Amino acid sequence: MRAVLTVLVTWFSLMGSGGTSWAAVRDVPAVRLGAAGAVAPGVTYREFSLQGGHGPVRGHLLTVDLRSRRVSVDLLYPGVVGARAKVSQLADRQRAVGGVNGDFFNISEEQHPGVAATGAPVGPAVASGRALKAAVPDGQRFGPAMPQGVTTEDVLAVGGNGAGRLDRLSLEGVVRTEEDDELPLAGFNQYALPVDGVGAYTPAWGGVSRLRATCGTDTDRAAPCSRDTVELTVRDGRVTSLHERPGAGPIPRGSVVLVGREQGARDLRRLAVGDAVRVEERLRSRHSGALRCALGGFPILRGGRALGGLDGTTAAVRTAAGLADGGRRLYLLALDGRAEYRAGLTLAELARTMRKIGAVDAFNLDGGGSSTLVTRSAHSAHATVRNHPSHGDERAVANGIGVFVRS
């Protein structure tokens, strides 16, 4: 019979790791952790169970020791922003020893007939130190309501020093013309642009249509698509084409596509084929130092305390990531989606569960049918899905968190 360990929350442990009061965690029963098994040096896997407010819950947990120089974390993604793949496929392709699904994403477009969903994630994304995209406006996001004070710019990040952290990445960019005019850049490889904005699309976007970027508003994802749009292609620093409607297809290396809506479209119409244009963009972190990777979602636990405004009513299958030991210990959690456990946890329960497991900071990721946790042994070519996805099979997702161990 599998050994089971009951996690006891003591006054000493609470005072020694974040100062969370007993009142903040008392309404979640003890988390029962199964015996840990080694996935790779510095990476362990175990199952756990608890009784949630809506029924029994079973989950799956990876614990990652980021103090080891052999262990690292990076973004799992399909190679371009506007694409999806299963977590197990991404882990196999990138040779990760473990991982979970990541950010919420543009999964459907029922409100906009004739407009295809892009599959692109909501928040910023950084992979192997390279910025891939910025965040869509808050009103254009998919997923549950965010807690107080949180925006789509919030990320779970890993710095160049290998330590994890909660961060916020904002876009800073400009389009410079040969007359030294400067147009502010409002989007970077995003499936939704702010009203009146100009967005830049690079080869990292992929080949999916850019039309979706001009649909909805900053506060209403379902609002009609704008009728005042322009798409302009810049290659090697010169405008090469201009069209009234955003297009599709891969963007060649050395090219940038600019999409404008409303005032942004009117600004771009002042340019002509042959004009010199320089596009500059970067993601600005709230912290100093380089970033290795980052992805969107939203924080639910900060400094050992649950964020205000977390939903305590709606329960679901969830995926989350947690940090402890100054960002040197990473927890990756996915709940099981089997019928007997599908009631899941509310966001408030998830925050308290992450705290009981040991996290000081925690970050909610996409859940429901997307929740997936995989592991792969060093001797196997294929990752194993450890949880049971709630729809019976893995869902293709926009990105994920991958764990890597050098041999």
Order of alpha helices (4+ residues) and beta strands (2+ residues): beta-alpha-beta-beta-beta-beta-beta-alpha-beta-beta-beta-beta-beta-beta-beta-beta-beta-beta-beta-alpha-beta-beta-beta-beta-beta-beta-alpha-beta-beta-beta-beta
